[in-house]
Amino acid sequence: MIDSTKPKPLITLTIPGRAMVLKNHKRIFGHGGKKRVLPSEKYMIWENQAMFSVVKQNKDKILIEREIIAVYSFYFENRSAEADVSNLIEGVQDIMVKAHLLKDDRLIMKLTAGKFFGYEPKTQVWLYSYDPDVAISI
């Protein structure tokens, strides 16, 4: 069945600030066999701010436990230190799980993502119910 109507998202999020990549600039502490690897300080600051923002926007305390479609738009001022879209997605997905909005990022069955330049830095996310029998044009 093909449905051309645009569905209503389960939730829409806007995360202010420049999206950060988890795997860049990790910090290694310790020596010998006891090493701890932590994200960069910048990433940790962004993650805390983003989690606060997601929790605040999830007023109804939704916990998504079903398969979904995720749509991501990453907005940047310029191309300085431009990151791969796939790396940007990972951080946002981790935040949605840590913020108890999404039970597991394995529930994302389909996604669309894009980067846009010349804008105030932010990330927008739309989460939709997934139905393999319905084609969604987003």
Backbone as numpy.savetxt, mean C-alpha at the origin, in Angstrom:
# Nx Ny Nz CAx CAy CAz Cx Cy Cz
-19.65 -13.38 -17.08 -20.49 -12.20 -17.08 -19.60 -10.96 -17.08
-19.87 -10.04 -17.94 -19.12 -8.79 -18.02 -20.02 -7.67 -17.51
-19.51 -6.94 -16.53 -20.24 -5.83 -15.94 -19.41 -4.58 -16.14
-19.93 -3.62 -16.86 -19.15 -2.43 -17.16 -19.35 -1.32 -16.12
-20.23 -1.53 -15.15 -20.43 -0.50 -14.14 -19.27 -0.53 -13.15
-18.92 0.63 -12.70 -17.79 0.73 -11.76 -18.32 0.42 -10.35
-17.75 -0.57 -9.69 -18.22 -0.94 -8.36 -17.80 0.08 -7.30
-18.46 0.02 -6.18 -18.11 0.89 -5.07 -16.98 0.22 -4.28
-15.93 0.97 -3.95 -14.83 0.37 -3.18 -15.27 0.01 -1.77
-14.64 -1.01 -1.22 -14.86 -1.36 0.18 -14.33 -0.25 1.07
-13.19 0.30 0.67 -12.58 1.42 1.39 -11.64 2.15 0.45
-11.51 3.43 0.65 -10.58 4.28 -0.09 -9.64 4.92 0.93
-8.35 4.88 0.64 -7.36 5.43 1.55 -6.52 6.49 0.85
-6.13 7.50 1.59 -5.14 8.47 1.14 -4.06 8.53 2.22
-2.85 8.16 1.83 -1.72 8.18 2.76 -0.84 9.36 2.36
-0.76 10.37 3.22 0.04 11.56 2.86 1.53 11.27 2.86
2.25 12.05 2.10 3.71 11.95 2.06 4.22 11.02 0.98
5.50 11.12 0.73 6.15 10.31 -0.30 6.23 8.86 0.15
5.72 7.95 -0.65 5.79 6.52 -0.35 7.24 6.08 -0.29
7.53 5.21 0.65 8.89 4.73 0.85 8.96 3.24 0.51
10.18 2.78 0.23 10.41 1.38 -0.13 11.10 0.69 1.05
10.53 -0.42 1.48 11.04 -1.15 2.64 12.45 -1.69 2.43
12.73 -2.25 1.27 14.00 -2.96 1.09 15.20 -2.05 0.80
14.99 -0.77 0.61 16.12 0.14 0.38 16.72 0.62 1.69
18.03 0.72 1.72 18.76 1.35 2.83 18.50 0.68 4.18
18.53 -0.63 4.23 18.35 -1.33 5.50 19.56 -1.09 6.40
19.30 -1.15 7.70 20.36 -0.97 8.68 20.66 -2.33 9.33
21.94 -2.62 9.48 22.35 -3.88 10.09 23.03 -3.57 11.41
22.56 -4.22 12.48 23.10 -4.02 13.81 23.68 -5.34 14.31
24.70 -5.23 15.13 25.29 -6.42 15.73 26.49 -6.88 14.94
27.05 -7.96 15.42 28.20 -8.54 14.74 28.21 -10.04 15.02
29.01 -10.74 14.28 29.06 -12.20 14.45 27.76 -12.83 13.98
27.29 -13.81 14.73 26.09 -14.54 14.34 24.79 -13.87 14.74
24.85 -12.80 15.51 23.63 -12.15 16.00 23.46 -10.79 15.34
22.97 -10.80 14.12 22.74 -9.56 13.39 21.24 -9.29 13.32
20.90 -8.03 13.44 19.50 -7.61 13.27 19.46 -6.66 12.09
18.51 -6.90 11.22 18.34 -6.04 10.05 17.04 -5.26 10.25
17.15 -3.95 10.20 15.99 -3.08 10.37 15.84 -2.18 9.15
14.61 -1.75 8.89 14.42 -0.79 7.80 15.12 0.53 8.11
15.27 1.34 7.10 15.88 2.65 7.31 15.02 3.48 8.26
15.66 4.45 8.88 14.92 5.33 9.80 13.82 6.08 9.06
14.12 6.54 7.83 13.11 7.24 7.03 11.90 6.35 6.77
12.17 5.08 6.44 11.06 4.15 6.18 10.23 3.96 7.45
10.88 3.79 8.58 10.15 3.56 9.82 9.27 4.76 10.18
9.77 5.96 9.96 8.97 7.17 10.21 7.77 7.19 9.27
8.01 6.94 7.97 6.91 6.92 7.01 5.90 5.83 7.36
6.38 4.65 7.72 5.48 3.54 8.06 4.59 3.90 9.24
5.15 4.49 10.28 4.35 4.89 11.45 3.29 5.92 11.08
3.68 6.92 10.28 2.72 7.94 9.86 1.64 7.33 8.97
2.05 6.44 8.06 1.09 5.80 7.16 0.12 4.91 7.93
0.63 4.15 8.90 -0.25 3.28 9.69 -1.25 4.11 10.48
-0.79 5.20 11.07 -1.69 6.09 11.79 -2.79 6.59 10.86
-2.40 6.97 9.66 -3.35 7.48 8.67 -4.38 6.40 8.27
-3.91 5.18 8.04 -4.81 4.08 7.64 -5.78 3.76 8.77
-5.28 3.66 9.99 -6.14 3.36 11.15 -7.20 4.46 11.30
-6.78 5.70 11.17 -7.70 6.84 11.31 -8.80 6.81 10.23
-8.42 6.44 9.01 -9.40 6.41 7.91 -10.32 5.19 7.97
-9.90 4.16 8.69 -10.71 2.94 8.83 -11.62 3.09 10.05
-12.51 4.09 9.98 -13.38 4.43 11.11 -14.27 3.27 11.54
-14.70 2.47 10.58 -15.61 1.36 10.89 -14.86 0.10 11.34
-13.55 0.21 11.48 -12.70 -0.91 11.91 -12.92 -2.16 11.05
-12.95 -1.92 9.74 -13.09 -3.01 8.78 -11.85 -3.90 8.84
-12.05 -5.21 8.85 -10.97 -6.16 8.64 -11.36 -6.97 7.41
-10.65 -6.75 6.33 -10.97 -7.43 5.08 -10.38 -8.83 5.13
-11.27 -9.82 5.03 -10.86 -11.22 5.11 -11.25 -11.99 3.86
-11.60 -11.27 2.80 -11.98 -11.93 1.55 -11.09 -11.44 0.42
-11.16 -12.12 -0.70 -10.34 -11.76 -1.86 -10.75 -10.39 -2.39
-9.73 -9.62 -2.78 -9.98 -8.25 -3.22 -9.16 -7.89 -4.45
-9.53 -6.75 -5.01 -8.77 -6.08 -6.05 -8.24 -4.79 -5.41
-6.97 -4.49 -5.62 -6.36 -3.28 -5.07 -5.90 -2.37 -6.21
-6.19 -1.10 -6.07 -5.75 -0.10 -7.04 -4.92 0.93 -6.29
-3.70 1.15 -6.77 -2.75 2.05 -6.11 -2.37 3.17 -7.07
-2.34 4.40 -6.53 -1.80 5.54 -7.27 -0.78 6.22 -6.37
0.45 6.30 -6.87 1.54 6.91 -6.12 1.86 8.26 -6.75
1.77 9.32 -5.96 2.00 10.67 -6.46 3.31 11.22 -5.89
4.11 11.82 -6.77 5.41 12.35 -6.39 5.58 13.76 -6.95
6.43 14.56 -6.27 6.75 15.89 -6.77 7.58 15.80 -8.04
8.55 14.86 -8.03 9.47 14.74 -9.16 10.00 13.31 -9.23
10.95 13.07 -10.09 11.48 11.72 -10.28 12.73 11.45 -9.43
13.00 12.30 -8.46 14.16 12.12 -7.60 14.03 10.80 -6.83
15.07 9.98 -6.91 15.10 8.66 -6.23 13.86 7.84 -6.58
13.53 7.82 -7.85 12.33 7.11 -8.31 12.42 5.62 -8.00
11.35 5.07 -7.43 11.30 3.66 -7.03 10.45 2.86 -8.01
10.69 1.55 -8.03 9.86 0.64 -8.83 8.46 0.58 -8.22
7.46 0.50 -9.07 6.07 0.38 -8.61 5.91 -0.85 -7.72
6.51 -1.97 -8.12 6.35 -3.20 -7.34 6.89 -3.04 -5.92
7.98 -2.31 -5.75 8.53 -2.08 -4.42 7.64 -1.15 -3.61
7.04 -0.17 -4.25 6.15 0.76 -3.55 4.91 0.02 -3.03
4.40 -0.90 -3.82 3.20 -1.66 -3.44 3.45 -2.46 -2.16
4.60 -3.07 -2.06 4.89 -3.94 -0.91 4.76 -3.22 0.42
5.29 -2.01 0.50 5.21 -1.26 1.75 3.79 -0.94 2.14
2.99 -0.51 1.17 1.60 -0.16 1.45 0.81 -1.41 1.87
1.04 -2.53 1.20 0.36 -3.77 1.57 0.73 -4.19 2.99
2.01 -4.10 3.33 2.44 -4.44 4.69 1.75 -3.55 5.73
1.63 -2.28 5.42 0.97 -1.34 6.34 -0.50 -1.69 6.52
-1.18 -2.04 5.44 -2.60 -2.40 5.56 -2.79 -3.63 6.44
-1.84 -4.58 6.37 -1.91 -5.76 7.23 -1.59 -5.38 8.68
-0.54 -4.62 8.90 -0.14 -4.22 10.26 -1.21 -3.35 10.93
-1.94 -2.58 10.13 -3.00 -1.70 10.64 -4.32 -2.45 10.83
-4.32 -3.75 10.58 -5.51 -4.61 10.74 -6.67 -4.17 9.86
-6.34 -3.72 8.65 -7.34 -3.44 7.63 -7.49 -4.66 6.72
-6.39 -5.30 6.43 -6.34 -6.46 5.53 -5.75 -7.63 6.32
-6.48 -8.75 6.34 -6.01 -9.91 7.12 -4.68 -10.43 6.60
-4.53 -10.49 5.27 -3.30 -11.01 4.68 -3.22 -10.45 3.26
-2.02 -10.01 2.85 -1.92 -9.45 1.50 -2.05 -10.52 0.41
-2.07 -11.79 0.78 -2.35 -12.85 -0.20 -3.80 -12.79 -0.69
-4.65 -12.03 -0.01 -6.05 -11.88 -0.42 -6.18 -10.97 -1.64
-5.12 -10.28 -2.01 -5.15 -9.42 -3.19 -4.99 -10.31 -4.42
-6.06 -10.45 -5.18 -6.09 -11.34 -6.33 -5.71 -10.63 -7.62
-5.91 -9.32 -7.63 -5.63 -8.53 -8.83 -5.26 -7.14 -8.34
-4.32 -6.51 -9.05 -4.00 -5.13 -8.68 -3.64 -4.31 -9.91
-3.81 -3.03 -9.73 -3.42 -2.04 -10.72 -2.66 -0.96 -9.96
-1.56 -0.49 -10.54 -0.78 0.53 -9.86 -0.15 1.47 -10.87
0.02 2.72 -10.46 0.67 3.70 -11.32 1.39 4.76 -10.52
2.39 5.38 -11.17 3.14 6.48 -10.58 2.80 7.74 -11.37
2.68 8.86 -10.64 2.35 10.12 -11.26 3.27 11.20 -10.69
3.77 12.06 -11.54 4.76 13.05 -11.14 4.21 14.46 -11.32
4.72 15.38 -10.49 4.28 16.76 -10.54 3.13 17.04 -9.59
3.02 16.25 -8.54 1.92 16.37 -7.58 2.46 16.42 -6.16
1.60 16.81 -5.25 1.93 16.71 -3.83 2.07 15.23 -3.49
3.13 14.83 -2.80 3.35 13.41 -2.52 2.24 12.79 -1.66
1.73 11.67 -2.14 0.72 10.91 -1.40 0.53 9.58 -2.11
-0.17 8.68 -1.45 -0.55 7.40 -2.03 -2.04 7.26 -1.86
-2.72 6.88 -2.93 -4.15 6.60 -2.84 -4.37 5.13 -3.13
-5.28 4.53 -2.36 -5.57 3.10 -2.48 -7.08 2.92 -2.49
-7.54 2.10 -3.43 -8.94 1.71 -3.50 -8.98 0.19 -3.41
-9.78 -0.35 -2.51 -9.92 -1.79 -2.37 -11.34 -2.20 -2.73
-11.46 -3.17 -3.64 -12.75 -3.64 -4.15 -12.90 -5.13 -3.88
-14.14 -5.58 -3.75 -14.40 -7.02 -3.67 -13.97 -7.66 -4.99
-13.44 -8.86 -4.88 -12.99 -9.60 -6.07 -14.04 -10.62 -6.46
-14.39 -10.62 -7.73 -15.29 -11.62 -8.29 -14.68 -12.02 -9.63
-14.17 -13.24 -9.73 -13.50 -13.65 -10.98 -14.41 -13.66 -12.19
-15.72 -13.64 -11.96 -16.67 -13.67 -13.08 -17.08 -12.28 -13.55
-16.56 -11.25 -12.91 -16.91 -9.88 -13.26 -15.65 -9.14 -13.70
-15.71 -8.58 -14.87 -14.59 -7.75 -15.35 -14.81 -6.33 -14.87
-13.83 -5.81 -14.16 -13.94 -4.46 -13.65 -12.98 -3.57 -14.42
-13.52 -2.49 -14.95 -12.69 -1.52 -15.63 -12.45 -0.37 -14.66
-11.21 -0.25 -14.21 -10.89 0.79 -13.23 -9.88 1.75 -13.82
